[in-house]
């Protein structure tokens, strides 16, 4: 268990008694589900520990090596009491007032995640067709790229939207710094922009690519930014000063998406033809070439390639790489095909599973999310409208789907992992909850 400032507790694998926590990341105030339905709660501040829910009791457990020291939630009635308890029990923590308040505010029952009860509970009218959406790491804001050449910010607490000026392009790529203080965007004008998370204009802009910046990613340690574009290049930049560190060459078609491996030492990239390249960051060398099968085709009538990695994500421990896109294409010009998500075993490079829609649906899997409980979620859109698909890890076809009122162009899981946001052509953000209606 590693504490990372601004990110919370990063967990590779943790076993606490009868509870096995699945791989994932703890964020401040965010819920992390275990395989048995219990959940752990991230703590805010300089604490090496988690709060584990059991029945109606929270236990604070500090972890260092094999040492687990409990401090019962009910006894954390004040900061002095919390510090006294941790001292008495040799707990390796330094409780803060924020920690104590967080424990006091924690819910007494575990929220029930049920994808089959997913429903839209917040409809946000941005007013221009949307092509991207992202929650910022703390969950306060949702950002969206729109066809009006602007980026928009939705403030949950205030219930207000704000137009951010300076993008001057369609923005498909939106990511955030590790500390959550900076947003980065890439647009079709080839520029990479740095934005203060609560500001209204860019703090820095550089010309990153010739043509559209398709994807932007930030390294796990926060030091590097990776970008990819229509110029078939991948570029690594210094986060601090915006200077070019290295250019990675090798793709023969547009590089649609990139993702840093969780170990911070490797990068995955995928292009229009769904070739997947594995790069070593220390040397810039191409380690191997993989393939997301059946996610690309060539239309002889229109003489055009169709397909590509429209979305990409590693799971938390880096053992799997998921790529969303389109398969079974019959007409490249009209984008007639079916949404699909291919999951690749990162160690062997083999395609483990291709998740498909049970019924015929014309569209692309524009946005995907790998939930810590193993579920795969995809937002699909195209001539067939909009659908949200939910697959079990070993399920070829979805176990549930949710029809949306308009074409879905992106999907992003909220930090607390019970909600997700989708961007739509009708100019709306839709926030959905994976639980029964209250």
C-alpha positions in Angstrom: 0.0 0.0 0.0 1.6 3.3 -1.1 0.5 6.8 -0.1 0.8 9.2 -3.0 0.1 12.9 -2.4 -3.0 13.9 -4.3 -3.9 10.4 -5.4 -4.6 8.5 -2.2 -3.7 5.0 -1.6 -2.5 3.0 -4.6 -3.1 -0.7 -4.1 -1.7 -3.6 -6.1 -3.2 -6.4 -4.0 -4.3 -6.5 -0.4 -5.9 -9.2 1.8 -7.5 -8.2 5.1 -9.0 -11.2 6.9 -11.9 -12.5 4.8 -11.8 -9.6 2.4 -9.8 -9.5 -0.7 -9.5 -6.0 -2.2 -9.4 -6.1 -6.0 -6.7 -4.1 -7.7 -7.3 -0.4 -7.9 -6.6 3.0 -6.5 -7.9 4.6 -3.3 -8.7 8.2 -3.7 -9.5 10.7 -0.9 -13.1 10.2 0.2 -13.7 7.5 -2.5 -15.0 4.1 -2.2 -13.1 1.0 -3.2 -15.1 -2.3 -3.4 -13.8 -5.7 -2.4 -14.8 -9.0 -4.0 -17.1 -9.8 -1.0 -19.1 -6.6 -1.3 -17.3 -4.7 1.5 -15.5 -1.6 0.7 -12.5 0.3 1.8 -12.4 4.1 2.3 -9.5 6.3 1.3 -8.1 8.7 3.9 -7.2 12.3 3.2 -3.9 13.5 4.5 -0.5 12.1 5.4 -1.8 8.7 6.5 -0.5 5.2 5.7 -3.7 3.3 6.2 -7.3 2.5 5.1 -10.7 2.3 6.7 -12.3 -1.0 6.2 -16.1 -1.4 6.4 -17.4 -4.4 8.4 -21.0 -4.6 9.3 -21.7 -1.2 10.8 -18.1 -0.6 12.1 -15.2 1.2 10.5 -11.7 0.1 11.5 -8.7 2.3 10.7 -5.8 0.0 9.9 -2.3 1.3 9.4 -0.1 -0.8 7.3 3.7 -1.1 7.3 5.2 -4.4 6.4 3.1 -7.0 8.3 1.9 -4.7 11.0 -1.8 -3.9 11.2 -2.9 -1.7 14.1 -6.6 -1.1 14.5 -8.2 2.1 15.8 -11.9 1.7 16.0 -13.9 4.4 14.2 -16.2 5.1 17.2 -13.2 6.1 19.3 -12.1 8.7 16.8 -14.3 11.4 18.4 -11.6 14.1 18.4 -8.2 14.7 17.0 -6.6 14.3 20.4 -8.4 11.0 20.9 -7.4 9.7 17.5 -3.7 10.5 18.1 -3.8 9.0 21.6 -5.4 5.8 20.3 -2.8 5.4 17.5 0.0 6.1 20.0 -1.3 3.5 22.4 -1.7 0.9 19.7 1.6 1.7 18.0 -0.3 2.7 14.9 2.0 4.1 12.2 -0.2 7.1 11.4 -0.3 10.8 12.0 -4.1 11.6 12.3 -5.2 15.0 11.1 -8.4 16.9 11.7 -9.4 16.1 8.1 -9.0 12.4 8.8 -11.1 12.5 11.9 -13.9 14.5 10.2 -13.8 12.1 7.2 -14.3 9.1 9.5 -17.1 10.9 11.2 -18.8 11.7 7.9 -18.4 8.2 6.5 -21.6 6.4 5.6 -22.6 3.7 8.0 -23.8 1.3 5.3 -22.0 0.2 2.2 -23.6 1.5 -1.0 -24.8 -1.3 -3.3 -23.3 -1.4 -6.7 -25.8 -2.9 -9.2 -25.1 -2.3 -12.9 -28.4 -3.7 -13.9 -30.1 -0.8 -12.0 -28.0 1.9 -13.8 -29.9 5.0 -14.5 -29.2 8.6 -15.7 -29.7 10.9 -12.7 -28.2 14.2 -13.9 -28.7 15.7 -17.4 -26.4 18.7 -18.1 -27.0 20.8 -21.1 -23.7 22.2 -22.5 -25.4 23.4 -25.7 -22.9 22.2 -28.3 -22.3 18.6 -29.6 -19.8 17.0 -27.3 -16.8 14.7 -28.2 -15.1 14.0 -24.9 -15.6 14.1 -21.1 -13.5 13.5 -18.0 -13.9 13.6 -14.2 -11.1 15.4 -12.5 -9.4 13.2 -9.9 -11.2 14.7 -6.9 -14.6 14.4 -8.6 -15.5 18.1 -8.1 -15.7 18.9 -11.8 -16.5 17.2 -15.1 -14.7 18.6 -18.2 -16.0 18.2 -21.7 -14.7 19.0 -25.2 -17.3 20.5 -27.5 -17.7 21.2 -31.2 -18.0 24.9 -30.4 -14.2 24.8 -30.1 -14.3 25.2 -26.3 -13.7 23.1 -23.2 -16.4 23.3 -20.7 -16.3 22.7 -16.9 -19.2 21.5 -14.8 -19.1 22.2 -11.1 -21.1 19.6 -9.2 -21.4 21.5 -5.9 -22.4 24.8 -7.6 -24.5 23.2 -10.3 -23.0 25.5 -12.9 -21.2 25.2 -16.2 -18.4 27.4 -17.4 -16.9 27.9 -20.8 -13.1 27.9 -20.8 -11.5 29.9 -23.6 -8.3 29.2 -25.3 -8.7 25.7 -26.8 -9.9 27.0 -30.2 -10.3 23.5 -31.5 -12.2 20.3 -31.1 -10.7 18.6 -28.0 -10.8 14.8 -27.8 -8.0 14.3 -25.3 -8.4 15.4 -21.7 -6.2 14.2 -18.8 -5.0 15.5 -15.4 -1.8 15.9 -13.4 -1.1 13.4 -10.6 -1.8 16.0 -8.0 -5.1 17.0 -9.7 -4.1 20.7 -10.0 -3.6 20.8 -13.7 -5.7 19.7 -16.8 -4.0 18.9 -20.1 -5.9 18.9 -23.4 -5.0 18.1 -27.0 -7.0 19.4 -30.0 -7.2 19.0 -33.7 -5.0 22.1 -34.2 -2.0 20.1 -32.9 -1.6 22.0 -29.7 -1.1 20.7 -26.2 -2.5 22.9 -23.4 -1.9 23.2 -19.7 -4.9 24.5 -17.7 -5.2 25.4 -13.9 -7.9 23.0 -12.7 -10.1 25.9 -11.5 -8.9 28.5 -14.0 -10.6 29.7 -17.2 -7.7 29.9 -19.7 -4.5 27.9 -20.5 -1.3 28.6 -18.6 0.9 27.1 -21.3 0.4 26.0 -24.9 2.9 24.2 -27.3 2.7 23.0 -30.8 2.9 19.3 -30.2 1.9 17.6 -33.5 1.2 18.2 -37.2 -2.5 17.6 -37.3 -4.9 16.4 -34.6 -3.6 15.4 -31.1 -5.5 12.2 -30.7 -4.5 11.2 -27.2 -2.7 12.6 -24.1 -1.5 10.6 -21.1 0.4 11.5 -17.9 3.0 9.1 -16.4 2.2 7.6 -12.9 5.0 9.6 -11.3 3.6 12.8 -12.9 6.9 13.7 -14.6 6.1 12.9 -18.2 3.3 13.7 -20.7 2.8 11.5 -23.7 0.9 12.6 -26.8 0.0 11.0 -30.1 -1.4 12.3 -33.3 -2.3 12.1 -36.9 1.4 12.6 -37.8 1.9 8.9 -36.7 4.3 10.1 -33.9 4.3 9.7 -30.1 6.0 12.4 -28.2 7.2 12.5 -24.6 7.3 15.9 -22.9 8.4 17.2 -19.5 5.4 18.0 -17.4 7.2 20.8 -15.6 8.7 22.8 -18.4 6.9 21.5 -21.5 10.1 20.6 -23.3 10.3 17.6 -25.7 12.1 14.7 -24.1 11.8 12.1 -26.8 9.9 11.2 -30.0 8.8 7.6 -30.6 8.6 6.5 -34.3 7.3 3.3 -35.8 3.6 3.5 -36.4 2.6 3.6 -40.1 -0.9 5.0 -39.5 -2.5 7.5 -37.2 -1.9 6.9 -33.5 -5.3 7.0 -31.9 -4.6 6.2 -28.3 -1.8 5.8 -25.8 -1.6 4.6 -22.1 1.2 4.5 -19.6 1.6 1.1 -17.9 1.0 1.4 -14.1 4.7 0.5 -13.5 5.7 3.8 -15.1 8.3 2.1 -17.2 6.4 1.3 -20.3 3.9 2.8 -22.7 1.2 1.2 -25.0 0.1 2.8 -28.2 -2.4 1.8 -30.8 -3.2 3.1 -34.2 -5.9 3.1 -36.9 -5.1 -0.5 -37.9 -5.2 -1.5 -34.2 -1.5 -2.4 -34.1 -0.5 -2.2 -30.4 3.1 -1.1 -29.8 4.9 -1.7 -26.5 7.5 0.9 -25.7 10.3 1.0 -23.1 10.3 4.6 -21.7 13.9 4.6 -20.4 15.4 3.9 -23.9 12.6 4.8 -26.3 12.9 1.4 -27.9 10.0 -0.6 -29.3 9.9 -3.7 -27.2 7.3 -5.6 -29.2 4.3 -5.4 -31.5 0.9 -6.7 -30.6 -2.5 -6.7 -32.3 -6.1 -6.1 -31.2 -7.7 -8.7 -33.5 -10.7 -7.9 -35.7 -10.8 -4.2 -34.8 -9.7 -3.0 -38.3 -10.8 -3.6 -41.9 -10.2 -2.2 -45.3 -13.2 -1.2 -47.4 -12.4 -1.9 -51.0 -15.3 0.0 -52.3 -14.4 3.3 -50.7 -10.7 2.4 -50.5 -10.5 3.3 -46.9 -9.3 1.9 -43.6 -11.8 1.8 -40.7 -11.3 0.8 -37.1 -8.6 1.7 -34.6 -8.3 2.1 -30.9 -10.9 4.7 -30.1 -10.4 4.1 -26.4 -7.6 2.4 -24.3 -7.0 1.5 -20.7 -4.8 -0.7 -18.5 -6.3 -2.4 -15.5 -4.9 -1.3 -12.1 -2.1 -3.9 -11.9 -1.2 -3.7 -15.5 -1.9 -7.3 -16.4 -4.5 -6.4 -19.0 -4.9 -3.8 -21.7 -8.4 -3.1 -23.0 -9.0 -1.4 -26.4 -12.4 -0.2 -27.5 -13.5 0.4 -31.1 -15.5 -1.1 -34.0 -15.7 -4.5 -35.6 -17.6 -6.3 -38.4 -17.5 -3.1 -40.6 -19.5 -3.3 -43.8 -19.4 0.3 -44.9 -16.4 2.5 -44.0 -18.0 5.7 -45.4 -21.1 5.4 -43.1 -19.2 3.8 -40.2 -21.4 0.8 -40.3 -20.1 -1.8 -37.8 -20.5 -3.0 -34.3 -18.9 -1.8 -31.0 -16.3 -4.1 -29.5 -13.8 -4.2 -26.7 -10.7 -6.4 -27.0 -8.8 -7.3 -23.8 -5.1 -8.3 -24.2 -3.0 -10.2 -21.7 -0.1 -7.8 -21.3 2.5 -10.5 -20.4 1.8 -12.8 -23.3 0.3 -10.4 -25.8 -2.5 -12.7 -26.5 -6.1 -11.5 -27.1 -8.0 -12.9 -24.1 -11.5 -11.7 -24.9 -13.5 -9.7 -27.4 -16.6 -8.2 -25.8 -19.4 -7.8 -28.2 -23.0 -6.6 -28.3 -25.6 -9.4 -28.1 -28.0 -7.7 -30.5 -27.0 -5.9 -33.6 -26.1 -2.3 -32.9 -24.3 0.1 -35.3 -21.7 2.1 -33.6 -18.3 2.4 -32.0 -17.1 1.9 -28.4 -15.8 5.4 -27.9 -15.2 5.3 -24.2 -14.4 2.3 -21.9 -13.9 1.8 -18.2 -12.4 -1.2 -16.4 -14.1 -1.3 -13.0 -12.1 -2.5 -10.0 -14.6 -5.4 -9.6 -13.6 -6.7 -13.0 -16.6 -5.4 -14.9 -16.0 -3.8 -18.4 -18.2 -0.8 -19.2 -18.4 0.9 -22.6 -20.2 3.9 -24.1 -21.1 3.3 -27.7 -22.5 5.5 -30.3 -23.1 5.8 -34.1 -25.9 5.5 -36.6 -27.7 3.2 -34.1 -27.9 5.9 -31.4 -26.3 5.4 -28.0 -25.9 2.5 -25.7 -24.0 1.7 -22.5 -22.8 -1.9 -22.3 -21.7 -3.9 -19.2 -19.7 -7.1 -19.5 -18.4 -9.5 -17.0 -14.6 -10.3 -17.4 -15.3 -13.6 -19.0 -18.5 -12.7 -20.9 -18.5 -12.4 -24.7 -21.9 -10.6 -24.6 -23.1 -8.0 -22.2 -25.0 -9.0 -19.1 -26.8 -5.6 -19.2 -27.2 -2.6 -21.4 -28.7 0.9 -21.1 -30.2 2.7 -24.0 -29.3 6.4 -24.1 -31.4 9.0 -25.8 -28.6 10.2 -28.1 -25.3 9.1 -29.6 -22.7 8.5 -27.0 -19.2 9.8 -27.9 -17.2 9.2 -24.7 -17.5 7.7 -21.2 -15.5 8.1 -18.0 -15.8 6.4 -14.6 -16.1 8.7 -11.6 -13.3 8.5 -9.0 -15.6 6.9 -6.5 -16.5 4.3 -9.1 -20.3 4.1 -8.6 -21.0 6.7 -11.3 -19.9 7.5 -14.8 -20.3 10.4 -17.2 -21.0 10.2 -20.9 -20.7 12.9 -23.6 -23.4 13.1 -26.3 -23.9 14.6 -29.7 -27.0 16.4 -28.5 -24.9 18.6 -26.4 -25.6 17.0 -23.1 -23.5 15.4 -20.4 -25.3 12.5 -18.7 -24.2 11.3 -15.3 -25.4 7.8 -14.5 -25.4 5.9 -11.2 -24.8 2.1 -11.1 -27.4 1.5 -8.3 -31.1 1.4 -7.7 -32.9 4.7 -7.7 -33.3 6.2 -4.2 
